[in-house]
Amino acid sequence: MLSVLEANRVMLIGIGGGGDVVSAFVIGEMLKEYGIDYICGGVVWERFRRDPKPGPRSIEEIENAEVINECLAWMKGAKIGRLKPIVAEVAEIAGNAVGVDITKGVARLTRSIREFAREEDIEIIIGVDAGGDALARGSEKGLVSPLSDALMIAALSPLNSIVAVVGFGSDGELSRKEIEGYLSELAANGGLIGAILIDRKTASRIYPLVERIETEASRVPLLAALGYNGVYTIWDGYEIEVSILNALAFFIDAKKLYELNPMAKAVKGCNSIQEANEALHRIGIKTELDIELELASSGRE
């Protein structure tokens, strides 16, 4: 944690798409209390119920975005048709936010983030995962969205980067036992850097700002910090147990996480989202893109 707290400026990226950018904003606001300046952003991949086009969006598909480079764009005022992406919603609250395009593959994504960090004097990149599915190895029965996380972990691994896992199972994909086991393994390998707790003061200030944003995985940590304890219903009526543990954020060395993640290794050399999806198929993994393609072909939401 010391390396983070000694930084002057960091960039936080919600790595799983959807509402992960909200957790990036929350962690940024907590670091701000330590005098650390931050820029937040997130992968532009809306859930299918919000955006009926399967898969993440490229920056070329986003209207009113201010293009930074090949894979990044400022998102204040941006839209996709009539839809305001969640990254653009957070941009309204945070002053601005960066949309991250994962459609072009790992190498170009790494290069784009590196260039931006250099231009903006960013010392550390923090990938933020709401829920804990970024810890997954691929065999977990509840895992439904491995593709975005795998691409981002692979892209961040060559950089001076950390992954913050927020919410302790708030997305319902990994069990608490699975998360605890993976965190313990990372600790044994020297990959666990530290942890912080989202405090009630921070949650009380931020929750009203993000309450209307459509995200469960990033809402749960704030509710936990406010004292919620018990069963909570997230997507599709799925129930999870919530306690103060869900307000924890664990900071992990991105290189160590990459070394333990077969899915991130599988997509490392991929030059497009389609290549990455096929790479995960080859190791027996079904992805969120597959699910969205199935929904689109069936006409369901």
C-alpha positions as CSV (number, residue, x, y, z in Angstrom):
1,M,0.0,0.0,0.0
2,L,2.9,2.4,0.7
3,S,3.7,2.7,-3.0
4,V,0.1,3.8,-3.7
5,L,0.0,6.2,-0.8
6,E,3.3,7.8,-1.9
7,A,2.1,8.5,-5.4
8,N,1.1,12.0,-6.5
9,R,-1.2,10.9,-9.2
10,V,-2.9,7.6,-10.2
11,M,-5.3,6.3,-12.8
12,L,-8.1,4.0,-11.8
13,I,-9.7,1.8,-14.5
14,G,-12.9,-0.3,-13.9
15,I,-11.6,-3.4,-15.7
16,G,-14.8,-5.4,-16.0
17,G,-17.0,-2.9,-17.9
18,G,-20.5,-2.0,-16.7
19,G,-20.4,-0.4,-13.3
20,D,-16.8,-1.3,-12.3
21,V,-16.0,2.4,-13.1
22,V,-18.2,3.4,-10.1
23,S,-15.8,1.4,-7.8
24,A,-12.9,3.1,-9.5
25,F,-14.4,6.4,-8.6
26,V,-15.0,5.3,-5.0
27,I,-11.4,4.2,-4.6
28,G,-10.2,7.4,-6.2
29,E,-12.2,9.5,-3.8
30,M,-10.7,7.5,-0.9
31,L,-7.1,8.1,-2.2
32,K,-8.0,11.8,-2.6
33,E,-8.3,11.9,1.2
34,Y,-4.5,11.1,1.3
35,G,-3.7,13.9,-1.0
36,I,-3.5,11.8,-4.1
37,D,-4.8,13.2,-7.4
38,Y,-6.6,10.7,-9.6
39,I,-8.2,10.1,-13.0
40,C,-10.8,7.4,-13.2
41,G,-12.2,5.5,-16.1
42,G,-13.5,2.2,-17.2
43,V,-14.0,-0.3,-20.0
44,V,-16.9,0.7,-22.2
45,W,-19.0,-2.5,-22.1
46,E,-22.6,-2.0,-21.1
47,R,-24.6,-5.0,-19.9
48,F,-26.9,-6.4,-22.6
49,R,-30.0,-5.1,-20.9
50,R,-28.7,-1.6,-21.5
51,D,-27.0,-1.9,-24.8
52,P,-28.4,-4.6,-27.2
53,K,-25.2,-4.8,-29.3
54,P,-23.1,-7.7,-28.0
55,G,-19.7,-7.0,-26.8
56,P,-17.6,-3.9,-25.7
57,R,-17.7,-0.7,-27.7
58,S,-14.8,0.8,-29.6
59,I,-14.2,4.5,-29.2
60,E,-15.1,5.0,-32.8
61,E,-18.7,3.9,-31.9
62,I,-19.1,6.5,-29.2
63,E,-20.6,9.9,-30.0
64,N,-19.2,13.1,-28.5
65,A,-16.2,11.3,-27.0
66,E,-13.0,13.2,-27.0
67,V,-10.4,10.8,-28.5
68,I,-7.1,10.7,-26.5
69,N,-5.4,7.9,-28.5
70,E,-6.1,4.6,-30.1
71,C,-7.9,3.0,-27.1
72,L,-8.8,5.8,-24.8
73,A,-11.2,8.8,-24.9
74,W,-12.6,11.4,-22.5
75,M,-16.3,10.5,-21.9
76,K,-18.0,13.6,-20.5
77,G,-21.1,14.1,-22.6
78,A,-20.5,10.9,-24.6
79,K,-23.3,8.6,-25.7
80,I,-24.1,5.6,-27.8
81,G,-27.3,6.4,-29.6
82,R,-29.6,7.4,-26.8
83,L,-27.7,5.5,-24.2
84,K,-25.3,7.3,-21.8
85,P,-22.6,4.7,-20.9
86,I,-21.9,4.3,-17.2
87,V,-18.4,5.7,-17.8
88,A,-20.1,8.9,-19.1
89,E,-22.4,9.0,-16.1
90,V,-19.4,8.8,-13.8
91,A,-17.7,11.5,-15.9
92,E,-20.5,13.9,-14.9
93,I,-19.9,13.3,-11.3
94,A,-16.0,13.1,-11.3
95,G,-15.5,16.1,-13.7
96,N,-14.5,13.7,-16.5
97,A,-13.6,10.0,-16.9
98,V,-11.7,8.0,-19.5
99,G,-13.4,5.4,-21.6
100,V,-11.3,2.3,-22.3
101,D,-11.7,0.4,-25.6
102,I,-10.7,-3.3,-25.3
103,T,-11.7,-4.3,-28.8
104,K,-8.3,-3.8,-30.4
105,G,-6.3,-6.3,-28.4
106,V,-3.8,-6.3,-25.6
107,A,-0.7,-4.7,-27.1
108,R,-2.5,-1.6,-28.4
109,L,-4.3,-1.3,-25.1
110,T,-1.1,-1.5,-23.1
111,R,0.5,1.1,-25.4
112,S,-2.4,3.5,-25.2
113,I,-2.5,3.3,-21.4
114,R,1.3,3.8,-21.2
115,E,1.2,6.8,-23.5
116,F,-1.6,8.4,-21.5
117,A,0.1,7.8,-18.2
118,R,3.3,9.5,-19.5
119,E,1.3,12.5,-20.8
120,E,-0.7,12.9,-17.6
121,D,2.2,12.3,-15.1
122,I,0.4,9.2,-13.7
123,E,2.7,7.1,-11.5
124,I,0.5,4.0,-10.9
125,I,-2.3,2.4,-12.9
126,I,-4.9,0.8,-10.6
127,G,-7.3,-1.7,-12.3
128,V,-10.5,-1.9,-10.3
129,D,-12.6,-5.0,-10.2
130,A,-16.0,-4.8,-8.5
131,G,-16.9,-8.2,-7.0
132,G,-13.8,-10.3,-7.2
133,D,-14.2,-12.2,-10.5
134,A,-10.8,-10.9,-11.6
135,L,-9.3,-13.5,-9.2
136,A,-11.0,-16.3,-11.1
137,R,-9.0,-19.1,-12.8
138,G,-11.8,-20.3,-15.1
139,S,-13.2,-23.4,-13.4
140,E,-15.5,-21.6,-11.0
141,K,-19.2,-22.6,-11.5
142,G,-20.5,-19.0,-11.0
143,L,-18.1,-17.3,-13.4
144,V,-19.9,-15.4,-16.2
145,S,-17.7,-12.5,-17.2
146,P,-14.0,-13.5,-17.6
147,L,-13.2,-11.8,-20.9
148,S,-12.9,-8.1,-20.0
149,D,-11.0,-8.9,-16.8
150,A,-8.6,-11.2,-18.7
151,L,-7.8,-8.6,-21.4
152,M,-7.3,-5.8,-18.8
153,I,-5.1,-7.9,-16.5
154,A,-2.9,-8.9,-19.5
155,A,-2.7,-5.3,-20.7
156,L,-1.8,-3.9,-17.2
157,S,0.8,-6.6,-16.4
158,P,3.7,-4.9,-18.2
159,L,2.9,-1.5,-16.6
160,N,3.5,-0.1,-13.1
161,S,0.1,-1.4,-12.0
162,I,-2.1,-2.8,-9.2
163,V,-5.5,-4.5,-9.3
164,A,-7.9,-3.4,-6.6
165,V,-10.6,-6.0,-5.8
166,V,-13.6,-4.3,-4.3
167,G,-16.7,-5.8,-2.8
168,F,-15.8,-9.3,-1.7
169,G,-18.2,-11.2,-3.9
170,S,-20.6,-8.4,-4.6
171,D,-21.1,-9.5,-8.2
172,G,-22.2,-13.0,-7.2
173,E,-19.7,-14.7,-9.5
174,L,-17.2,-16.1,-7.0
175,S,-18.1,-17.5,-3.5
176,R,-16.5,-16.0,-0.4
177,K,-14.6,-19.2,0.1
178,E,-13.1,-19.0,-3.5
179,I,-12.1,-15.3,-3.0
180,E,-10.5,-16.0,0.4
181,G,-8.6,-18.9,-1.1
182,Y,-7.2,-16.9,-4.0
183,L,-6.3,-14.0,-1.8
184,S,-4.4,-16.3,0.5
185,E,-2.6,-17.8,-2.5
186,L,-1.6,-14.3,-3.6
187,A,-0.4,-13.4,-0.1
188,A,1.7,-16.5,-0.1
189,N,3.3,-15.5,-3.4
190,G,3.9,-11.9,-2.3
191,G,1.2,-10.5,-4.5
192,L,-1.1,-9.1,-1.9
193,I,0.0,-5.5,-1.3
194,G,-2.6,-4.4,1.3
195,A,-6.3,-3.6,1.9
196,I,-8.5,-0.7,2.8
197,L,-12.0,-0.4,4.1
198,I,-14.5,2.0,2.5
199,D,-15.6,4.0,5.5
200,R,-19.0,5.2,6.4
201,K,-18.1,8.9,5.9
202,T,-16.9,8.2,2.3
203,A,-19.9,6.0,1.6
204,S,-22.4,8.5,3.0
205,R,-20.9,11.2,0.7
206,I,-20.7,9.1,-2.5
207,Y,-23.7,6.9,-2.3
208,P,-26.2,9.7,-3.1
209,L,-24.1,10.6,-6.2
210,V,-24.1,7.1,-7.7
211,E,-27.4,5.8,-6.3
212,R,-29.2,6.0,-9.7
213,I,-26.4,4.5,-11.7
214,E,-27.3,0.9,-12.8
215,T,-24.8,-1.2,-11.0
216,E,-25.1,-3.8,-8.2
217,A,-21.5,-5.0,-7.8
218,S,-20.4,-1.4,-7.1
219,R,-23.4,-0.5,-5.0
220,V,-23.0,-3.3,-2.6
221,P,-19.7,-2.1,-1.1
222,L,-21.2,1.3,-0.4
223,L,-24.2,-0.3,1.3
224,A,-21.9,-2.5,3.3
225,A,-19.9,0.5,4.5
226,L,-23.2,2.1,5.6
227,G,-23.9,-0.9,7.8
228,Y,-26.1,-3.2,5.6
229,N,-26.0,-6.8,6.9
230,G,-28.0,-9.6,5.5
231,V,-29.3,-11.0,2.2
232,Y,-29.3,-8.6,-0.8
233,T,-30.8,-9.3,-4.2
234,I,-28.7,-8.4,-7.2
235,W,-29.2,-9.2,-10.9
236,D,-32.0,-11.6,-12.0
237,G,-33.1,-12.1,-8.5
238,Y,-29.8,-13.7,-7.4
239,E,-29.2,-13.3,-3.7
240,I,-25.9,-12.7,-1.9
241,E,-24.9,-12.3,1.7
242,V,-23.7,-8.8,2.5
243,S,-21.7,-7.6,5.6
244,I,-19.0,-5.2,6.4
245,L,-16.6,-7.5,4.6
246,N,-18.1,-6.3,1.3
247,A,-16.7,-2.9,2.0
248,L,-13.1,-4.1,1.8
249,A,-10.8,-3.4,-1.1
250,F,-7.7,-5.6,-1.6
251,F,-4.7,-4.3,-3.5
252,I,-2.9,-6.9,-5.6
253,D,0.3,-6.7,-7.7
254,A,-1.0,-6.9,-11.3
255,K,2.1,-9.0,-12.5
256,K,1.5,-11.5,-9.7
257,L,-2.2,-11.7,-10.6
258,Y,-1.3,-12.2,-14.2
259,E,1.1,-15.1,-13.4
260,L,-1.7,-16.9,-11.6
261,N,-4.4,-16.2,-14.2
262,P,-4.6,-18.7,-17.1
263,M,-7.2,-16.6,-18.9
264,A,-5.1,-13.5,-18.9
265,K,-2.2,-15.5,-20.2
266,A,-4.4,-17.0,-22.9
267,V,-5.4,-13.6,-24.3
268,K,-2.0,-11.9,-24.0
269,G,-1.1,-12.0,-27.7
270,C,-4.5,-11.4,-29.1
271,N,-5.1,-8.4,-31.4
272,S,-8.9,-8.1,-31.2
273,I,-11.8,-9.0,-28.9
274,Q,-12.8,-11.8,-31.2
275,E,-9.3,-13.3,-31.0
276,A,-9.4,-13.1,-27.3
277,N,-12.8,-14.7,-27.1
278,E,-11.6,-17.6,-29.3
279,A,-8.5,-17.9,-27.1
280,L,-10.7,-18.5,-24.0
281,H,-12.8,-21.0,-26.0
282,R,-9.6,-23.0,-26.6
283,I,-9.1,-23.4,-22.9
284,G,-12.8,-24.3,-22.3
285,I,-14.0,-20.9,-21.1
286,K,-17.4,-19.5,-22.0
287,T,-17.5,-15.7,-21.8
288,E,-19.8,-12.7,-21.3
289,L,-19.6,-12.1,-25.1
290,D,-20.9,-15.6,-25.8
291,I,-23.8,-14.9,-23.5
292,E,-24.6,-11.6,-25.1
293,L,-24.4,-13.2,-28.6
294,E,-26.8,-15.9,-27.5
295,L,-29.2,-13.3,-26.1
296,A,-29.1,-11.3,-29.3
297,S,-29.8,-14.3,-31.5
298,S,-32.7,-15.4,-29.3
299,G,-34.2,-11.9,-29.1
300,R,-34.2,-12.0,-25.3
301,E,-32.8,-9.5,-22.8
